[in-house]
Each structure stands twice: as structure tokens, then as C-alpha cells.
Amino acid sequence: MQSSKVTGYTVAAVIALVILVAALLWSLLSSGDSDLFRYWVAVSCGVSAIVIAVSIPMVRSCEQLVGTLSYDHAAAMQSLKQMMSVIDTAYDGIVVTDHGGVIRYVNPAWEKITGYSSEEAVGKLTPAVLKSGKHDSEFYSNMWLTIQHGNQFHGELVNKRKDGTMYRVDEIILPLKNKEGKVTGYAAFHHDITAQKPVV
């Protein structure tokens, strides 16, 4: 799957943005904070405008979320389940971590690409487990500084699967922020480009 430009964003960035919103709303539903919930529903409206040329199912899920401004918990949960269903069937790997980098969610594509199961990764591993030794410490330091300061990282990485084989990815990492703008976690989009650019 090749990335294409959509209103200034790559498809990868768009899907990562949807992941960001879904993860935040799921957390808010669990906490029961209705004011903050309504705030992020408004954010999801903006995301839907970006996604509209990419995935109609995602747009419909977002529209349904906007329709839950009365904080109908059951309806909101159903909408989020629909959005997560789209995410779970995505072609590319998606991973969400907390602020410390501990993995909190991976989709099936990430499991297939890396060789690590959700049970092995969630709550136990960090993306550092994929380090291949092909990048120096300065590379990773610059990457972390970028996202910790609330900025998007986009670059190519050579990673190592669980079985030890190397693969190349086009990686986009987006910081997840709370209402005050504080970074609380990260969402990454993991596009395998090994077929186009083999690791040598």
C-alpha cells in the first residue's frame, strides 16, 4: 500500500490521528469525565474532515461520536467499538503507548509484522524491543525528543522481528495530548516497506 496525500496529510498520519482520538475517547469513557469527553468529541469532528477522502466507515464512526454529546455511554461505546473494528482490520501496524513508552494497544497487523502477540506486548514491552542495531543512540534520542515535545516524527527505521529478521518501515509517531496540551502517550503507524527497500 503506497501512501498518498490527502489534504496535506499522508494516509498513515490520518489513520494515526484516528487512533489518537479513539484511544483518548476510550480512556474518557472509562473515567466518566463528561466535560472532557465532549471536548474530545469536538476534536473527533476535526479528524473526520481530514479522513473523509480516505475512509467512509471512519467518517461515519466519527459522526456517530459527535452525536453522543449528551454523553450516552452505551451509544458512545458502540461507536468506539465500530471505530476500533476499522483499526483492527487496517493493513499497517498500529501501536499505542503510554507516556513512558509501555505498549497499551497493538492491532493485528502489528502482531503479524513484528511477530509479537498482543498478549506478549501490551503492558509488558516497549517499542525498543524492535531495535535492530542499525541506528545509533543519537537517532533514537532525536526521535524521542521530537515526540516528547509534542511534535510528529516521520522517518524510516530498520527494525528487528521477534524471530531476528530485519525489516524496514516508514514510521509516523504522533503524541497524544490531554486537554491542557500535555503529552500523555504516543500513537505510531508502522508501514512495512521492506519489499520496496530491502534491508542489506
ABEGO torsion letter per residue (X at the ends): XBBBBBGGBBAAAAAAAAAAAAAAAAAAAAAGBAAAAAAAAAAAAAAAAAAAAABAAAAAAAAAAAAAAAGBAAAAAAAAAAAAAAAAABABBBBBBBAAGBBABBBAAAAAAAGBBAAAABGABBAAAABAGABBAAAAAAAAAAAAAGBBBBBBBBBBBAAGBBBBBBBBBBBBBBAAGBBAEBBBBBBBAAAABBBX
